[in-house]
Amino acid sequence: MKEDNVPSNDSRYKAANREALIGVGLVVFNFVWWFAFAYGLGGKDPSEYTYIFGLPAWFFYSCVLGVIVMAVLVTIVVKKWFVEVPFEEGEEK
C-alpha cells in the first residue's frame, strides 16, 4: 500500500524506517531482559531470595540494572546509527 505523494527514493523515509525498527528492537530487548530476570529469579519462594544493596536480586537485575543497560544501549545506538534528517524537502543532501 503505497501513497502517491510519498517519493519512494527519499532517503529520509528509509532512515526513519530503519531507526523505527532499531527502536522496536531495543524495546523487545528491554522486555526480554526484564521478563527473564523478574520471572527467572523471582519465581521462587521469597525466603530463598538473594539480595543486592537491600533489594531482591530479581528486582535489582530486572529494574535497576536494566535501566542502566538500556540507557547505555540507547546512547550507543543513537550516537552510532541514528542520523539527523532535514524536515524540508529541499534541504536533503
C-alpha positions in Angstrom: 0.0 0.0 0.0 1.9 3.0 -1.3 0.8 6.6 -1.2 1.2 8.6 -4.4 2.5 11.7 -2.7 5.4 9.9 -0.9 8.5 9.5 -3.0 10.0 6.0 -2.7 13.5 7.2 -3.3 13.5 9.7 -0.4 16.3 8.7 2.0 14.5 10.4 4.9 11.9 7.7 4.9 14.4 5.0 4.7 16.3 6.4 7.6 13.1 6.9 9.6 12.0 3.3 9.0 15.4 1.9 9.9 15.5 3.9 13.1 12.0 2.9 14.0 13.0 -0.8 13.6 16.0 -0.2 15.8 13.7 1.3 18.4 11.4 -1.6 18.3 14.4 -4.0 18.7 15.5 -2.1 21.7 12.0 -2.3 23.3 11.9 -6.0 22.6 15.3 -6.5 24.2 14.3 -4.4 27.2 11.2 -6.5 27.7 13.0 -9.8 27.3 15.7 -8.6 29.8 13.1 -7.5 32.3 11.0 -10.6 32.0 13.9 -13.1 32.1 15.3 -11.6 35.4 12.0 -10.8 37.0 10.4 -14.2 36.5 13.5 -16.2 36.2 15.0 -15.2 39.5 11.7 -14.1 41.2 9.8 -17.3 40.5 10.9 -19.0 43.7 9.9 -18.7 47.4 10.8 -15.3 48.9 12.7 -16.9 51.7 15.2 -18.2 49.1 15.9 -14.8 47.6 19.4 -13.3 47.5 19.7 -9.5 48.0 21.8 -6.9 46.3 22.0 -3.5 48.0 19.0 -4.5 50.1 16.9 -5.3 47.0 15.9 -8.8 45.9 18.3 -9.9 43.1 15.5 -10.3 40.6 14.3 -6.7 41.2 17.9 -5.3 41.1 18.8 -7.1 37.8 15.4 -6.5 36.1 14.7 -3.0 37.1 17.8 -1.2 38.4 20.5 -2.8 36.2 18.0 -3.0 33.3 17.5 0.8 33.3 21.3 1.3 33.3 21.9 -1.2 30.5 19.1 0.3 28.4 20.4 3.9 28.9 23.8 2.8 27.7 22.4 0.9 24.7 20.2 3.7 23.6 23.0 6.2 23.9 25.3 4.0 21.8 22.6 3.3 19.2 21.7 7.0 18.8 25.3 8.1 18.5 26.3 5.3 16.1 23.3 4.6 13.9 20.8 7.5 14.0 21.3 10.3 11.6 20.0 13.9 11.5 17.3 14.2 8.9 16.2 17.5 7.4 12.4 18.2 7.6 12.3 20.3 4.4 12.4 18.5 1.0 14.9 21.0 -0.5 17.4 20.5 2.3 18.2 16.9 1.5 21.9 16.3 0.7 
